[in-house]
Amino acid sequence: MNTKPQFTSPLKNISDTAFLVATYRAMESERADALFQDPFAAILSGEHGKKIVEQLAGGSKQSWFLVARTYILDHWILRLIKNEQIDAVLNLAAGLDTRAYRLTLPSDLKWYDVDLPDILHYKETLLKDHPPTCQLKYIKLDLSNLEARNQLFLQVAQTSQKVLVISEGFLMYLNPAQVASLSQDLSKHAQFKFWLAELIGPLQLKLIKRRWGHHFKAANAVMNFAPREGMEFFNPYGWTPLEFKSSLLEAVKINRAPSAASLLARFKFLFPKFLVKKLNTAGIALLKNSSSH
């Protein structure tokens, strides 16, 4: 009697997605034409991250998307800090992100990495001998704990004047009601001036679930949030959309997109506008607190 082999996923929990991202950043950093240098990514991803990429279908070929979003965020973060006199950064679900170590930041900038205790303890331990470039503080908490979350937001608001919020690889794991709640909690504080929020669209969600959905489900990291209205979703919850950068289009510009995507971008005038729009709904949204002046 033939029995189907039991499915086992390299992703065991939601924090494993951080190892996946760190491995992709390490891969990019090793390229001769690297678009950014993250010398800490390889330290943090380790063998665990490599195994995750190896065991995912087409894993090593999927780095372009993460590279594009990293590139977009790096440039936007540095620009906003400089041009808007940002004095604090609130990095939600920070995972193994090392921007507070690798970016050239003002030494007096306050930077808060917020995530679950285990993943931050792991990062803090491995990077203990590497000084950050700013005033980094690890905040170990579950962002689904509303009381603790709001207490943190209040504390950051009371000790800062202009805060930049970052949510990379986070919102898609929430449902629309949870994103709305988070948006409202953030917008209550006028000091939270800007928000760089990564979004995916319905088409990207469908493709991700088709390819890797069973892996994310095994890790209890099911993706739910892919608003059809894109960054306009945030309008009723205290945030004004300013600009959106498509990860696909940016990947084409920086020569990291798959060949099919590059051809699509080059000949997009041949395709229906609604299809082109659907393909460009994944990326980074720049939002401004509606109560800010």
N, C-alpha and C positions, 0 to 999 in steps of 0.2 A: 504494500500500500504506500503510495507516494504522499508524503506530507510536505506541505509548504514550509520553507525555512522561516523560522521566527524572525520578525523584523526587530533589529536593534539599531538605535540611533546614537550617533556620536554626541548629540546634544542631550544632556541629562537634566538641565535646568536652565532658566532664563539667563543666568550669569554666563553660561557657556557661549552665548551669542557674543559676549564681550571678547572672548578668546578668539572667536572667528574674525571679528573686526580687527583685533590687534595683529593677527597673522597676516591679514591683507595689507595692513599698514607696514608691517615688516617687509613683506614682499616688494612693495613699491619702493621702500627705502633702499633696497638692495640693487635696484636698477641703475644702470649708468646714467639714464636720463630721468632720474627720480624727480617728481614734482614737489616733493617735500621730504624732509628727513625726520624720521622718528626713531632715534637710536634706542629708545626704551621699549618699543613694540616687541622686538624679538625676545628681550628679557622677560617680558610679561606673558607673551603667548606661549613660549616654551614648546615642548614636545606635545603637550595637550592640544594647543592650538593647531599645530601641524597635522595631527591625526584627525581633527575635526574637518579641516579643509580636504584632506585626502579621502575621507569617507563620504563626503557629500557629493552628489552627482554633479559633475562639472565644476566642482568647488574651486579649483585653481583658476578657472577661466571667468569666474564671477567677480573678481576683485575690482573691475573697472567701476562698478557702481559705487562702491565704498570709497574708492580713490577720488572719484568726482565729488562726492559729498564732503570728504575731508578737505579737498582743495577749495571748494566753495566756502566752507565754514572758516577755514584758516584765514582766508583773505578778508572775509566780511568781519570777523572778530577783530582783527588788527585795525581795520579801517574804522570801525565803530568806536573802538577804544580811543583811537587818536582823534577822530573828528568830533565825537560827541562827549568827550571828557568823561568817559565811563570810569567809575571808581570801584566797581564791584561786578563780578561775574558769578551768576548762579547757574551751575552746570548740573542739570537734573538728569538722573540715571546715568551718571558719568562713566560707569564701568571702568575699562582700562584706558580711558582717554588720558593722554599725557601732555596736553597743550600747556598746562601750567608749568611744565618742565622744559618743553622744547621750543615754545614760541618766545620771541623777544618781547617781553611785556614790561610795563612800568613796575619798578621794584615795590612801589607802595600800593599797587593794585590788589584788592582783596579778591580772592578766587575761592569759591566754595564748590567742591566736588561732593555731590549728594548721591548716595546709592545704598544698597543693602550692606550690612556690616561685613559679611564674609568677603565680598569682592573688594571692598575698600581696604580691609585689613590685609588682604593678599597683596594689593598694589603698594600699600604703605610699607609693608615689610620688605618687598623686593627693591623698592626705590629709596630706602631709608638713607643710603649713602649718596644720593643724588639731590642736590639742592634745587628747589623750584626757582623760577625766575621772578616770582611775585610772592605775595602773602597767601600761601595756600592753606586751606583748612578742609579736612575731611569731615563730612557730616554723615554719620552712619545711621540711616533710618529708612524705613519702608515708606515710600511716598503715598501708599494707599492708606496710611495712618493719618487721617485728616487732622486730628488734633495736633500731632507732632509736626505735620507739614505746615500748618498755619502758624504755629509757634515759631518755626524756623523762618518763614516768610516775614513775620513781624520783626523778628530779631535782625534780619538782614536789612530790612527797610529802615529800621531805627538807627542803624549804624552806617548807612550809605546815603548818597545823594542821587547818583545815577547808576542804575543796575541794568546789566545786560543778562537776560535769561537765555539759556541754550537748552534745547531738547533734541538731541541727536539719537536716532534709533530707539525712541521711547514711546511717542504718542501712538504709533501703529499697534502697540500691544494693549491699548486701552479701548474702551467702547466710547461711542459719542457722548454719552452722559458723563462719563468720567473726564473726558477731555474738556467738556463744557464747565464742569465743576472746577477743574484745575485752572482753566482760563480765568474764571471769575475770581478765584482765590488770589491769583497773581495780579489781576488788574485792580484789585482793591487798594494796592499800594502804588501811589503816584511815583514813588522812587524807582519802580520797575519800569524803565522807559522803553526798552526795546526787547524783542523776543525773536530769536532765530529758531524756527521750528521746522524740523524735517517732516515732510508729508509724503504719503504715497497716494495714488489714485486707485479707483476701482479696478482698472485694467491691470495695474502692477500687483495689486492684492491677489487677483485671480491667477496671475502667472506664478507668483511666489508660492501660493497654496498648491498649485498643480505640481510644481517642481520639488518644493521642500516642505510642504504643509505637514506631512506625516512626521518629519523631524521636529518641527516647532511644536507640534501637538504633544509629542513624547516629552518635550522639555517643559510642558505647561506654559508655553509662550506663544499662544495662538494670536495671530494678527486680526484685528477687528476694525481699526479706524482708517478709513480711506474715503474721505468726504468727496462727494461728487462736485460740490461747489468750491473745492480747493480751499485756498486761504480765506475766502469770503465766509467760511464756516465760523470764523472767530469774531466777526462783526458784532453779533448780539451779545457777546460775552466780554466786551470791554477792550477789544483790540482792533486797530485799524490796519488793514493790509497795505504795505508800502511797495513791496517788490517781491518777485518770485524768480528763482533761478532753477531751471530744469537740470536735473542730474544728467539726463541723456544728452542734451545739447551741450552742456559743459564738458562731458566726456568726449564728445566729438571735437570740440575746440582744442582740448588738451591732448588729443591723440590717444585716448584710452578706450574709446567705444569699440564694440565689436564691428566688424566690417559691414554687416548688414545695417546696423544703426547709422553708420557713417553715410552709407548710400541713401538711406531714407532721409537723413537730414539734408543731403545735397540735392535730392530730387523731391523734396517735400511738396513742391508746387504741383506734382503729378498726382498727389493723394488727396482724398477728401479732407477738408479742414477739421471735421469732427474727429477723424482718426488721428491726425497729427496732434490735435489738442489732447486726446486721450493718452497718447504716448509721452506727452510732456507734463503730466500731472504729478510726477514724482520729483522731489527736489527740496529746496530750502526756501521757506517763506520768511521775509523780514516783516515783523509786525511792530506797531507802535501803540503804547498804552493810550487809549482814547482820552484818558483824564490828564495826560501830559500836555504841557504847553511849551 
